[in-house]
Amino acid sequence: MIRTKNRACTGKRRHDSREDAEDHRQRLIARGSIRLTTYPCRNRDCGGWHVGHLPKPRTTR
């Protein structure tokens, strides 16, 4: 598992545009990955887009 807290996008694949990230997401889904999303990087130095997993749904107790 890659921990990214305080390390911005270290270890993540950077995409120049949302379209590139979305294409990569679709290829991952075709290979069996699930619950993926594309999002802009919060790191100003990166300025790219990434593909990541959606958080697991919360369950109520």
JOURSUL-V790968 format. One record per residue. N is the residue number from 1. RES is the residue in one small letter. SS is DSSP state (A for helix, B for strand, O for the rest). PHI is phi in degrees with one decimal (* if undefined). OMEGA is omega as a letter, one per 40 degrees, with the letter a starting at -180 (none if undefined). Layout:
BEGIN
N|RES|SS|PHI|OMEGA, N|RES|SS|PHI|OMEGA
END
This chain:
BEGIN
1|m|O|*|i, 2|i|O|-93.5|i, 3|r|O|-90.2|a, 4|t|O|-112.5|a, 5|k|O|-60.2|a, 6|n|O|65.7|i, 7|r|O|-126.2|i, 8|a|O|52.1|a, 9|c|O|-108.0|i, 10|t|O|-59.7|i, 11|g|O|87.0|i, 12|k|O|-105.1|i, 13|r|O|-80.0|a, 14|r|O|-94.6|i, 15|h|B|-118.4|a, 16|d|O|-72.1|a, 17|s|O|-140.6|i, 18|r|A|-62.5|a, 19|e|A|-63.1|i, 20|d|A|-62.0|i, 21|a|A|-64.3|i, 22|e|A|-66.9|i, 23|d|A|-61.1|i, 24|h|A|-63.3|i, 25|r|A|-58.4|a, 26|q|A|-64.2|i, 27|r|A|-65.5|i, 28|l|A|-64.9|i, 29|i|A|-63.7|i, 30|a|A|-62.7|i, 31|r|O|-89.5|i, 32|g|O|113.0|i, 33|s|O|-71.9|a, 34|i|O|-131.9|i, 35|r|O|56.0|i, 36|l|B|-106.8|i, 37|t|B|-141.3|i, 38|t|B|-105.6|a, 39|y|B|-154.5|i, 40|p|B|-74.4|a, 41|c|O|-71.9|i, 42|r|O|-81.3|a, 43|n|O|-78.7|a, 44|r|O|-62.1|a, 45|d|O|-70.4|a, 46|c|O|-80.9|i, 47|g|O|68.6|a, 48|g|O|-102.0|i, 49|w|B|-119.5|i, 50|h|B|-131.5|i, 51|v|B|-114.6|a, 52|g|B|-148.7|i, 53|h|B|-79.9|i, 54|l|O|-74.2|i, 55|p|O|-66.1|i, 56|k|O|-66.2|i, 57|p|O|-62.3|i, 58|r|O|-76.3|i, 59|t|O|-109.4|i, 60|t|O|-93.6|i, 61|r|O|-102.5|none
END
